Amino acid sequence: MKVCGQNIRKIRRSKDLTQEYMAFEMGISQKAYSDIENSKVKINLDILTKISGILEIKPSDICSISHKCGTDGNDDRYQALLEYMKKNNISIPEEYL
């Protein structure tokens, strides 16, 4: 679940949204929302659906990103590889962006 929270944070930031905005849209406090991103609470389907609606993505997008990155620290290496490929103009398939 830790990776899910991290992925939600990355997607939110990529869309230039604040935790306060997300919390307001969900009808919860900023602290409660922060707990979601910091994996202090379990993310259920209701929470996942609300977040994905606000972020305008499919709920499965968060899960599929989690599946690709795993929970063993590969996320940093994955991001570094993507950056390397971008800097060197190497084509990246859309599903990996």
Disulfide bonds with the S-S distance in Angstrom:
none
